[in-house]
Structure formats: C-alpha cells, structure tokens
Amino acid sequence: MNKYKIMYIVVFSGTLMLLGSCSQENLKREPITITAYASEAKLSLDDLIGMADLIVIGDFVNFHPSRWNTPDGKLPDNATIETISRQRLSIFSDSEFHIAKYLKGDTQDPVIRIRTFGGQVGEDRMIISDEPTYETGKTYVLFLFHDTGTTSEVAPGAYYGTSSPYEVKDGKAISADDEWVLDELIAYIQNSLSQTPSQTP
C-alpha cells in the first residue's frame, strides 16, 4: 500500500541547523538563514482520511507575504540566533484557498487560510524540509489539519497540509507518491468516511 506523509513541525525541537549570524552591537545585523528539519510520520491513505480535519478540492486565489510569528510579524532589530531558538520564533506564509467541494468537514467558509512554514521576510530566510508548494491556477485535493502550534497564537484559524498534495490534472489526482482518477479518489474517500463512526471532538 502506498504511504503518505503528514508534516509535524518541530522547528525548535529535534534536528535543527542554524546558519548565519547576528551582530551583538547596535549596528545593522547580518541576514539570518535558518534551515530546519521536521519529523514526519508516514500514513496510509486510510489513516490520512481518518486523521485529517478537512479534505477539500479547490484552488489558491491569493498568497500573502511571509511573516515572523511575532505580534507585528517582524523580527526585533536586536534578535540573535540564540533568541530566535529560545523564543521559538519562526517564519510562516499564508495563502487563501477557494473551496469548490468539501469531502470531509465543513467550515461554512468558501475560502480558508492554508499555512506553510518557512519563507523570507526582508533578507531573513527560513527553509523547512519537505514543505508543500502550491501555485495559483491549479486545482488541488488537500488533506488539511488545524494549525495549533506557535504560529496559531498570532494568526489563528489556519490549516496546514501534507508534504505531497494531490494536483488535479486531466481528470486525475496526482501526488509525488500516488495517482488516482479523481472521481475514483473522491469515491474512495467518501466510502471510507461513510464506514467510519463519527466522533465528537
């Protein structure tokens, strides 16, 4: 059976490589580059269907600039690598996703916010391994999870997806690891959900 990956972000706990430097003086600091590795759990499609908070089909309509998970979205001028690690500061990027069809869950909102981790703010960069990439003008099937990490404290209500989303093309749903006829994938998801007892959160 094919396996799927779901991202659990552990930017400041686990394997973390920090590159760059900061001036300790009141001079303009040097740009900071952070490279972080997230741990992943490989899930079967059935597990993924059961665990996802939302499963949706749609397309991206807008991408917002990246920001730090600070109240103003910026990194303090006196920040150092040490303070970034200690305060668990990180960069994230949000985008707006227009939902054409719900397969699981229903927020009643036609547009939801999708979060990816990493990005660039000014000259500072944060690179997260295996983060998904999305494009406008393309349709996706997304398995989504509520963001409950540190980024949700400054910008709540977003979802993040698996590292290998399904792109819909020519009637097929294609990920890096798998390929389905779209209608067959939809039917499989709906059939799996119909056989799963509903659970009260």
C-alpha positions in Angstrom: 0.0 0.0 0.0 1.3 3.5 -0.8 2.2 5.6 2.1 1.6 9.3 2.6 3.4 11.8 4.7 1.9 14.3 7.2 4.1 17.1 8.5 4.6 17.6 12.2 6.5 20.8 12.5 9.2 20.6 15.2 11.2 23.6 14.2 12.8 24.2 17.6 12.8 20.7 19.0 14.5 18.0 17.1 17.1 18.3 14.3 17.7 22.0 13.7 20.6 23.6 11.8 21.1 27.3 12.1 23.2 29.2 9.7 24.2 32.9 9.7 25.0 35.4 12.4 23.7 38.5 14.2 25.6 41.5 15.4 25.6 41.8 19.2 26.0 45.6 18.8 23.5 48.2 17.8 24.8 48.0 14.2 22.6 46.7 11.4 22.7 42.9 11.9 23.5 40.5 9.2 20.8 38.5 7.5 19.8 35.2 9.2 19.2 32.0 7.4 17.5 29.1 9.4 17.3 25.6 8.0 15.0 23.3 9.9 14.2 19.6 9.5 10.7 18.4 10.6 10.0 14.9 11.6 7.4 13.0 9.5 5.1 10.2 10.1 4.2 8.0 7.1 0.5 7.3 6.9 -1.6 5.1 4.7 -4.4 6.8 2.7 -7.0 5.3 5.1 -5.1 6.8 8.1 -4.8 10.1 6.4 -8.5 10.2 5.6 -9.3 9.4 9.2 -6.9 11.9 10.8 -7.5 15.0 8.5 -9.6 17.8 9.9 -10.6 18.8 6.4 -10.4 17.2 3.0 -11.2 19.7 0.2 -10.9 20.3 -3.5 -10.2 23.8 -4.8 -7.6 26.3 -5.9 -5.4 29.0 -4.4 -6.6 32.6 -5.1 -4.1 34.7 -3.1 -0.7 34.3 -1.4 0.2 36.6 1.5 3.8 37.8 2.3 5.7 35.7 4.7 6.0 36.9 8.3 7.5 36.0 11.6 5.4 34.6 14.4 5.7 37.8 16.4 2.8 40.2 17.1 3.9 42.6 14.3 5.2 39.9 12.0 8.7 41.3 12.2 12.0 40.2 13.8 13.3 42.5 16.5 16.4 44.5 15.5 18.4 43.1 18.3 17.5 39.4 17.6 20.2 36.8 17.6 20.2 33.1 16.6 20.1 32.3 20.3 17.0 34.4 21.0 15.2 33.0 17.9 15.8 29.5 19.2 14.9 30.3 22.8 11.7 32.1 21.9 10.8 29.6 19.2 10.5 32.3 16.5 9.8 31.1 13.0 8.6 32.4 9.6 5.4 31.2 8.0 3.4 32.0 4.9 -0.4 32.1 4.5 -2.5 31.7 1.4 -6.2 31.8 0.6 -7.7 28.6 -0.8 -11.1 28.7 -2.5 -13.1 25.5 -1.8 -15.0 24.0 -4.7 -16.0 20.8 -2.8 -15.8 19.5 0.8 -15.1 15.8 1.1 -14.7 15.9 4.9 -15.6 18.7 7.3 -17.4 21.9 6.6 -16.3 25.3 8.0 -19.1 27.0 6.1 -16.5 29.3 4.6 -15.9 29.3 0.9 -12.3 30.5 1.4 -9.9 29.2 4.1 -6.4 30.0 5.1 -3.6 27.5 4.3 -0.3 27.8 6.1 3.1 26.7 5.0 6.2 27.0 7.3 9.3 28.9 6.2 9.7 31.8 3.8 11.6 35.0 3.6 11.0 38.3 5.4 13.3 41.0 4.2 16.8 39.4 4.0 16.0 36.7 6.6 15.1 33.3 5.4 13.7 30.1 7.0 13.9 26.8 5.0 11.8 23.9 6.2 12.4 20.4 4.7 9.6 18.9 2.6 7.2 21.8 2.9 4.5 21.6 0.2 4.5 24.1 -2.6 1.3 25.5 -4.3 0.5 27.5 -7.3 -2.4 29.7 -8.4 -4.2 28.4 -11.5 -4.0 24.8 -10.4 -6.6 22.7 -8.6 -5.7 20.5 -5.6 -7.1 17.8 -3.3 -5.9 18.7 0.1 -5.8 16.8 3.4 -5.7 19.5 6.0 -5.0 19.8 9.7 -5.7 22.7 12.2 -2.6 24.7 13.0 -2.3 24.6 16.8 1.4 25.5 17.0 3.2 28.7 18.0 2.1 30.4 14.7 -1.6 29.9 15.7 -1.0 32.2 18.7 -0.5 35.3 16.4 -2.6 34.2 13.4 -5.3 31.6 14.5 -7.7 29.7 12.2 -5.3 28.4 9.6 -4.7 24.8 8.3 -1.6 23.1 7.0 -1.4 20.3 4.5 0.6 17.2 3.8 4.0 17.5 2.2 2.8 15.9 -1.0 -0.6 17.4 -2.1 -2.6 16.0 -4.9 -2.8 18.2 -8.0 -5.8 17.7 -10.2 -4.9 17.5 -13.9 -6.8 16.0 -16.8 -9.3 14.2 -14.6 -6.6 12.7 -12.3 -5.4 13.5 -8.8 -1.6 13.2 -8.8 0.8 13.5 -5.9 4.5 12.8 -5.7 3.8 9.3 -4.4 0.5 8.4 -5.9 -2.0 8.8 -8.8 -5.8 8.3 -9.0 -8.6 9.0 -11.3 -10.1 12.0 -9.5 -13.6 10.5 -9.4 -12.3 7.3 -8.0 -10.3 9.0 -5.3 -13.4 11.0 -4.3 -15.5 7.9 -4.2 -12.9 6.1 -2.1 -12.7 8.9 0.4 -16.5 9.2 0.7 -16.8 5.5 1.1 -14.1 5.4 3.8 -15.8 8.2 5.7 -19.2 6.6 5.5 -17.8 3.5 7.2 -16.1 5.5 10.0 -18.2 6.2 13.1 -18.5 9.9 13.7 -16.6 11.2 16.7 -17.4 14.1 18.9 -14.4 16.4 19.3 
